[in-house]
Amino acid sequence: MTRIAFLFRCLRAGALGAVLLTTPAIAKEGAPLKEKVIIDTDIGDDIDDAFALAAALNDQRLDILGVTAAWGDTGLRVRQLQRLLAIAGRADVPVAQGPATANTTPYTQRRWAERQPAPAAPVPSAVDFILEQARRYPGQVTLISLAPPSTLGALIDRDPAGFAKLKRVVMMGGSVYAGYDDTGYGPLKGPTPEYNIYSDIASAKKLFASGVPLVVMPLDSTRLKLDEVKRDLLFAAGTPMTDALALMYHQWRHLNGWGQITPTLFDLVPVAYVLDPRLCPTTPLRLVVGDKGETTPAPGPANAQVCLKEDKEGILDLLMNGLLARQ
């Protein structure tokens, strides 16, 4: 059925308005077009990247053009990504390496990553890879940023015109009205500098000034907790992916250095948003990155769409149902 015929049938049923608002782009065969994405991640330190990637790799609505390793020991992150992709049955997804940086955060999943042999062939540069894909698919590629924006800063420095060919950047980062000390209950304690932004303030400033469409998931909307009941359900499923998540979780739990047992799935929210924007509605804001890593609302034209309140249960359902459906 053609798109026109499909819409005409809906019109006859009195549902055209709903279709125009909710129906994704339709390919010639009638199937929804997949969203082309590249995921930039600092997997290996905190555990949320692993869960976010598992959700993305498990969802057929995404056309994952590649995954790029960002921040810190990017060489080891490449190995961890290659191992995770192989377990997911997605060894076909390219992995590229971003600039290595200093990093004081513990690499909690080091032992899991080191079990993957070093790459036999040279790994592409993340900057080169992202620019190549942006130019190949102008206006079509969503860059999902789950890490300090060091790779993005390098992209802007190298080729701002190429960076501008991205469709958008959907990122986890910043703190607008709520911070790390807020639990979601009681009065807000106020914003705090957020890790991804304050780790590379210079690159964050470049990103927010770049003019590329930017969707921001700050601490206000990313403090999702994966409680023990949900962890037990996942880890008992016995699939290759849930087994991998269980191993990485237990290494993170014992080595994270801050005594945390319950993961906060910050990085799941940008992935969930790309899959279903209703899970994290956005508000246009102008955010200014300060010299201490703060992201402060300011007067003037908006430079970002910002999600300030997420659908916690909807996002966790997306993760749980997706991973448990593969049993």
C-alpha positions in Angstrom: 0.0 0.0 0.0 1.4 3.4 -0.9 1.6 6.2 1.7 -1.1 8.1 -0.1 -3.5 5.2 -0.1 -2.7 4.5 3.5 -3.5 8.1 4.5 -6.7 8.1 2.4 -7.9 4.9 4.1 -7.2 6.6 7.5 -9.1 9.7 6.3 -12.1 7.6 5.5 -11.9 6.2 9.0 -11.8 9.7 10.5 -8.3 9.2 11.8 -6.1 11.4 9.6 -5.2 13.8 12.3 -3.9 11.1 14.6 -2.0 9.4 11.8 -0.2 12.6 10.8 0.8 13.2 14.4 1.9 9.7 15.3 2.8 7.8 12.1 6.6 7.6 11.4 8.0 8.0 7.9 7.0 5.0 5.8 9.2 3.2 3.4 8.1 2.0 0.0 7.2 -1.4 1.3 5.1 0.2 4.1 7.6 -0.4 7.0 8.7 2.5 9.2 12.1 3.9 8.2 14.9 3.2 10.7 16.6 6.1 12.5 20.2 6.3 11.5 22.3 6.7 14.6 25.9 6.8 15.8 26.4 6.2 19.6 29.4 8.0 21.3 30.0 6.3 24.6 32.4 6.1 27.5 31.4 2.5 28.4 33.4 0.9 31.1 33.4 3.4 34.0 29.8 3.7 35.1 27.4 0.9 34.2 24.6 2.9 32.5 26.3 2.9 29.1 26.2 -0.9 29.0 22.4 -0.9 29.6 21.8 1.9 27.1 23.8 0.1 24.4 21.9 -3.1 25.2 18.6 -1.4 24.7 19.8 0.2 21.4 21.3 -3.0 20.0 18.1 -4.9 20.8 15.7 -2.5 19.0 15.0 -2.9 15.3 13.9 0.7 15.0 17.5 1.9 14.9 20.0 1.7 12.1 23.2 1.8 14.1 25.8 3.1 11.7 28.6 2.8 14.3 29.6 3.1 17.9 32.5 5.4 18.9 34.6 5.1 22.1 35.0 8.4 23.9 37.0 9.8 26.9 39.7 8.2 28.9 41.2 4.9 27.8 39.4 4.8 24.4 41.6 1.9 23.2 40.2 -0.4 26.0 36.7 1.0 25.4 37.0 -0.2 21.8 37.7 -3.7 23.0 34.8 -3.6 25.4 32.5 -2.4 22.6 33.7 -5.1 20.2 33.0 -7.8 22.8 29.6 -6.5 23.6 28.7 -6.2 19.9 29.8 -9.8 19.2 27.6 -11.0 22.1 24.7 -9.1 20.7 25.2 -10.7 17.3 26.1 -7.3 15.9 29.8 -7.7 15.1 28.9 -6.0 11.8 28.6 -2.6 13.5 31.7 -0.6 13.1 33.6 0.6 16.1 35.8 3.8 16.0 38.1 5.3 18.5 37.8 8.8 19.9 40.7 10.9 21.3 42.2 9.4 24.5 42.2 11.7 27.5 43.1 11.8 31.1 40.4 10.2 33.3 40.3 9.9 37.1 37.1 7.8 37.2 37.7 4.1 37.8 37.4 1.8 34.8 35.2 -0.6 36.7 34.7 -3.1 33.9 38.3 -3.3 32.9 38.6 -7.1 33.5 35.6 -7.7 31.3 36.9 -5.5 28.5 40.4 -7.0 28.7 39.1 -10.5 27.8 38.5 -9.1 24.3 41.7 -9.4 22.2 43.2 -6.2 20.9 42.0 -5.4 17.4 44.0 -7.1 14.7 43.5 -4.2 12.3 43.8 -0.5 12.9 40.6 1.1 14.4 39.2 4.1 12.5 39.3 7.5 14.1 35.9 8.4 15.6 36.2 12.0 14.2 36.9 10.7 10.6 34.1 8.1 10.9 31.4 10.5 12.1 32.3 13.1 9.5 32.2 10.4 6.8 28.7 9.2 7.9 27.4 12.8 8.2 28.5 13.6 4.7 27.2 10.3 3.3 23.8 10.8 4.9 23.4 14.6 5.2 20.6 15.6 7.6 19.8 12.0 8.4 22.2 11.0 11.2 21.4 11.3 14.9 24.5 11.4 17.1 23.6 9.9 20.5 26.2 11.3 23.0 26.5 9.4 26.2 30.0 10.6 27.2 32.0 13.8 27.9 31.8 15.6 24.5 35.5 15.4 23.7 34.9 13.7 20.4 32.3 16.3 19.5 34.6 19.1 20.3 37.3 17.5 18.1 34.7 17.2 15.3 33.7 20.9 15.5 37.4 21.9 15.5 38.2 19.7 12.5 35.2 20.4 10.3 32.3 22.6 11.5 30.6 22.4 8.2 30.7 18.6 8.2 29.5 18.5 11.8 26.5 20.7 10.7 25.4 17.9 8.4 24.3 15.8 11.4 20.5 15.7 11.8 20.9 16.4 15.5 22.8 15.5 18.7 20.8 13.8 21.4 22.9 13.9 24.6 22.9 13.0 28.3 24.4 16.0 30.0 23.9 19.0 32.1 21.8 20.0 35.2 19.1 22.7 34.8 16.9 22.7 37.9 17.8 19.4 39.6 21.2 17.9 40.5 22.9 14.8 41.8 21.6 15.5 45.4 17.9 15.5 44.2 16.0 12.2 44.7 12.8 13.1 43.0 11.1 13.5 46.4 10.7 16.7 48.4 11.9 20.2 47.5 14.6 20.5 44.8 18.1 21.0 46.1 19.2 22.7 42.9 21.5 22.1 40.0 25.0 20.7 40.2 27.7 20.5 37.6 27.1 17.3 35.7 29.9 14.8 35.0 29.8 14.8 31.2 29.8 18.6 30.9 32.4 19.4 33.6 34.7 16.7 32.3 35.2 18.7 29.1 33.8 22.2 29.5 35.6 23.6 26.5 34.0 21.0 24.2 30.6 21.4 25.8 30.7 25.2 25.1 31.6 24.5 21.4 28.7 22.0 21.2 26.1 24.4 22.7 27.2 27.2 20.4 27.5 25.0 17.2 24.0 25.6 15.9 23.4 21.9 15.3 20.0 20.8 16.6 20.6 19.7 20.2 18.3 17.6 22.4 19.5 17.5 26.0 18.6 15.0 28.8 20.1 16.6 32.0 20.1 15.3 35.5 16.5 16.6 35.8 15.3 13.7 33.7 17.9 10.9 33.9 18.0 9.7 37.5 16.3 6.4 36.8 17.1 3.6 39.2 17.3 -0.1 38.2 16.0 -1.7 41.4 16.9 -5.1 42.7 13.7 -6.7 41.5 14.3 -5.6 37.9 18.0 -6.6 38.1 17.1 -10.1 39.3 14.6 -10.5 36.4 17.2 -9.5 33.9 20.1 -11.4 35.3 18.0 -14.6 35.6 16.9 -14.4 32.0 20.1 -16.3 30.8 20.5 -14.7 27.4 23.9 -13.8 26.1 23.2 -10.1 26.6 21.7 -10.3 30.1 24.6 -12.6 31.1 27.0 -10.0 29.9 25.2 -7.2 31.7 25.2 -9.3 34.9 29.0 -9.7 34.7 29.6 -6.0 34.0 27.2 -5.0 36.7 29.0 -7.0 39.4 32.4 -5.7 38.4 31.0 -2.2 38.5 29.3 -2.8 41.9 32.5 -3.9 43.6 34.9 -1.5 41.9 33.0 1.8 41.4 34.7 3.5 44.3 31.6 5.3 45.5 29.8 2.4 47.2 26.8 2.4 44.8 24.8 -0.8 44.4 21.7 0.3 42.5 22.6 1.6 39.0 21.3 5.0 37.9 20.6 4.6 34.2 21.4 8.2 33.0 22.4 7.1 29.5 19.3 5.0 28.9 17.2 8.2 28.5 18.7 9.6 25.3 18.3 6.1 23.7 14.7 5.9 24.8 14.0 9.4 23.5 15.3 8.5 20.0 13.1 5.4 20.0 10.0 7.2 21.4 10.1 11.0 22.0 6.9 10.7 24.1 9.0 9.1 26.8 10.9 12.4 27.5 8.9 15.5 26.2 11.2 18.5 25.6 11.0 22.3 26.2 13.0 24.8 24.2 15.6 26.6 26.3 18.7 28.6 25.9 21.4 26.9 28.1 24.8 28.6 28.8 27.7 26.4 29.8 29.6 28.1 32.6 33.3 27.9 33.5 32.6 25.4 36.3 30.5 23.1 34.1 27.1 24.5 35.1 24.3 24.6 32.4 22.2 27.6 33.2 19.0 28.8 31.5 19.4 32.2 30.0 17.3 34.7 28.1 17.5 34.6 24.3 16.7 32.2 21.5 16.7 28.5 22.4 19.8 26.5 21.5 18.4 23.2 22.8 15.3 21.1 23.3 15.6 20.0 26.9 13.7 17.2 28.7 13.0 18.2 32.3 10.7 15.3 33.2 10.9 11.7 31.9 8.4 8.9 31.9 10.3 6.6 34.3 8.1 3.6 34.0 7.8 3.9 30.3 11.6 4.0 29.8 12.2 1.1 32.2 9.5 -0.9 30.5 11.3 -0.3 27.1 14.5 -1.7 28.6 12.9 -4.7 30.4 10.5 -5.8 27.7 13.1 -5.5 25.0 15.7 -7.5 26.8 13.3 -10.1 28.2 11.6 -10.7 24.9 14.9 -12.4 23.7 14.6 -15.3 26.2 
